[in-house]
Amino acid sequence: MNKNRSCDSSTIEIGGIIFSSIEYSSNTSLVIFTAGCMLKCPYCHNADIIDRGDMWDIKEIFKKIDESLCFIDSVVVSGGEPLRQHLKVYEILKYSKSLGLKTKLDTNGYYPSKLKKLIKLVDYVALDIKAPFPKYKKIIGEQIGPQIRKSMEICFEDPDTFLECRTTYVPALMEPEDIIEIAKSVNCDLYTLQQFNNRKVLDKKLEQAIMPLRDDVKKIAESLKPYQKNVMIKTYEFGEEIISNSPNILIKIN
């Protein structure tokens, strides 16, 4: 690992690497957080890696995967926004698949053309839907609804890729009706509503914002059943909770 930010074709900027049992359901994962993101979402919980990370040679990443093989079932590439460095992410996913590992990509959907180039290497995509499409500019400052829609289509239309659409419910920025609008407008295998946490945010004003209770999140999720077959909530108190699901959803995730 080298903290020098000058990079070449063999390096990737990384914000951190951890082991996790929750980033890919029912799997133990090596999670690689790429640094850098073009968005500045006010409630971002990875704000410390938005602007910079450490430079790793891609072979160092491969070595880390090799050293973890006895402990992991999958590799998750998260961020930041991984597709800012899509060529190196492609190499990581390809290497992981060559070892028989499952792969998951977390993305904000900003780069549909880059996503399309590597979708065949991804078993699971978690796509952030940050707001109703017409309200992206108001809530996160970027009007990128068309890109998000295209990214969603690329994932959902690939029969070998599981697509989770997920939204963080921030009461200071959105209403329950906004979540319903999102649920009506997305096509995915699983829709997840996440609890906002004010302990680590990009916009310091949100440190004083009210955190929704688990029951608040669950109540909104219950209202989404008419629009999404598979609904899950994720809270800090209880972790993942299935609200509604079709019989084969867990089989498809695994």
N, C-alpha and C positions, 0 to 999 in steps of 0.2 A: 504494500500500500504506500502511495506517495501523495503527500498533501500539495505538491506542486500542481497548479491548475492548468499548466500548459499541457495539452493532450495531443495524441496522434491517433492513427487508425487502430492501434492495438489497445487503447485505454477506454475506460468508461468511468463516469463520475458517479460515485456511490455515496448515499447518505447513511447507510448502516446495513448490517446483516444480522439476522436473529433466527432462532428456532421458534416454531409456533405450532400449537395443536389446534388453533382456532381459525387460522387464515384460509384453510382449505378444509371444509367440513369432513370429519372422519379420517383425516390424514395428518401426519406429522410433516411439517414443511420447513425447508430452508427458505426464508423470506429475504429477498434482496431489494432494498429500497434504493432506487436510483434518485439522484439529486436533481433539482431543477424542475420548475413548473412555470408555464406561461400564464397561468391564472393566479389570482390573488384572492381566493375565497376568504371572506372575513372570519369564518369559523374553522379554517384549516387547522388540523391538529398535528400536522407535520411541518409547521412553519419554519422550523430550524433548518430544514433541508431544501427549502424553496429556491434559495439563491446560490447555495454552494454545498459541495461535498468533498470527498477525497478521491483522488484519481487512482484507479486500480487497473493493472494490466489484465486483459481478459483471461489470460492464463492463470492468474491468481484466483479469479472467480471459479474457473474450472477446477482448480486444486481444492478450493473450499467445498465445492459440490462433491468431489471425490472423497474427501475426508469425512463427509457427512452421510455417506451412503448407508452405513449401518443403522442410522437413526431416522432416516426420512423416507417418505413415500412420494414426495412431490417438491417441486420448486415453484415459488411464487415470486413474481416480479411486480413490485409495487413502487410507490414514489411519494412525493414528486409525481411527475408524469413520465413513465417509462418510454413512451414513444417519441419523446424528444431525442432519444438516443437509440432509435429503432434498429439500426444495423447491428449494434452490439447486443441489444435485447434479442434479436433474431438468433445470434450465435449462442447465447445462453439457453434459449428455448430449444434450439436444435441439439445442443450438447446434452441437455437434460433428457430429451426424448430418446437420444441414442443410448442412454443408460437405463431406459425403461421406467423413468420417473414420470409422474403426472405433472402437468404444467398449468399454472394459473396466471392470468395477467389482470392487474388492476389498472383501469384507465379512466380518464375523464371524457374520452370520446372526441377530443379536439382534432385528431388526425385520422380520419377514416381511411385515406389512401394508404397510409403506413400500416394501419391495422390489417387491411386486406392482404398485404404482402406476407404477413406472418400468421394469419388466422389458422392455417392448417397445422401449426405447431402448438396450438393452445387448446387444452381440454376444457378450460373454464375461464370465462371472462366475467369480471365484476365491473360493471359500467356505472359510474356515478351519474345520476340524474339529479342535478343540484337544484332545480326549480322547474315549474311549468315552462315549457319551451318559450312562450312569448315573454316570460318574466326574467330570463337569464340576465339581461342587461341591468335590470333593477336590483336583482339580488346579489349577483356576483360581479357585475361590471363589464361583462362580455356577452354580446349577443351571438351565441354559437349554437343555437337550437338546430339549424340545418345540419351541422357537422355531427351533432349528437344523434340525430335521427338516422343519418347514414351509417354511423358506426353501429347503432343498434340493429339495423337491417343486416349488415354484414355478419354480425354474430348470430342473430336469430335464424338467418337463412342457411347457416352452415350446420348440417345435421350432426356433426361430430363435436360441436362446441356447445357447452352448457353456458347459458347467459343469465347472470344475476344482474338485475337493475336495482340500484340501492340509492336511497335518499336519506340525508341527515335532517331530521326535523328540528329546526331552530325557530322557536316561537317568536323571537324578536324580529325575524326576517320573513316569516311566512305564516299562513293560517292553515288550519286543518283542511279547508277547502282546496288549498293549493296541492296538498298531497293527493286528494281525490282526483284532481285534474290530471296530475302526473300519472296516476294509476290507470286512468281512462285512456291515456295516450301512448303507453309503452307496450311493446310486445317482448316478453321475456319468459324464461322458464321459472324464474323465482323473483319476486319483488320483496325487497327488504327495507324496512323502515328503521333507521338507526336513531338512538337517543343522542341529542346534543350534549356535550360536556364543555363547560365554560372554564375548565382549569388550564387548558392549553390552547390558545387561539391566536390567530394572526392579528385581528383587530382588537386592541386592548379594551375598547368599549364593550365588547361582548363578554369580558370577564365579569361584568356585573349583570349580565343577562340571566334571566330565569332558565334553569334547566327543567325540561319537562319530566314529570314523574313517569315511572314505568307504566303505570295504569293509564296515563294520558296517551302514551305511545301505542299501547295495546288497544285502547278505544278507537283511535284513528285507524289502526290496522284492521280492526274488525269491520270498519265501514268500507274497506276496500274489497271485500269478498265478492261483490257482484261484478267486479272489473278484472280481478286477477285470481286465477285458480290457486296459485301457490304464494302465500304471504307469510313472511317471517318478520319478527322484530328482534333487534339486538340492543340490549341495555347493559349498563355497567353493573347493575345489581344481579341480574339473572342470566346474562349472556344471551345465547340464541334461543328463541322460542317460536315454534311453528304455530301460526294462527289458523291457516287452512292449507291443505295440500291434497293433490291428487295422489292416488295409490302408488304410482311409480316414481314420485319425485326424488325420494331418497336413493333409490336404485340408480337413477340417472346421475345424481351428484357423485356417487361413489364409482 
